[in-house]
Amino acid sequence: MVVHRHPSRLRRLALPTPAIDRLAAALGRHLDDRFHFLAGVMTGGHAALDAVVVGPGGTWAISIHAQTGRFRKRNGHWYRLNRATESWVPWNAESISAARLAGHRLERYLERAMLPSAVEACLVTRRGVQIDWEAGQRPGVRIEREPEDLAARIARDVSLSGGQVERIVALLDPRQPLPGLAGTARSV
């Protein structure tokens, strides 16, 4: 997997954290060079996306869930288990909403650029975190605990051609040469 780093000072604040670096390394062990991992992707005016993976398997907006514990969606509301009282208390599911909205923002960004805009939003959790829901209460985001499972899911289907992958990566990483112009540049 090709990992794109952004060395500019402007992007340094939104760039890799140890969790993002670990995720990139874990996915890189399972995905080949047809896949691109971009951290801290800006999609116009909002906070940077944690990570984006683009490859033949599609475009994936990946967010990291940092909280620990058990979480459950029931009757349209989110709850977390309070270990002290062993009871479920209301929980503001900001990380789940943010992951879903990150996928939606990336879809709109690709759509405005007239590129294939199907994006799979994914929330990666720590080991030991449990997020579940009742039937009919799906959170609108794929939740993965193991990077290996996520890599297998990303590589499972083929939905983008090589040219489409190159154009999406060129949009998300402006330092990349434009696919059609890479071999035509001449020195003056």
Secondary structure, DSSP 8 states (H G I E B T S, - for coil): -EEE---STTTGGGS--HHHHHHHHHHHTTS-TT-EEEEEE--SSS--EEEEEEETTEEEEEEE----SEEEEETTEEEEEETTTTEEEE---HHHHHHHHHHHHHHHHHHHTTS---EEEEEE--TT-EEEE-TT---SSEEES-HHHHHHHHHH---S-HHHHHHHHHHH-TTS--TTTTTT----
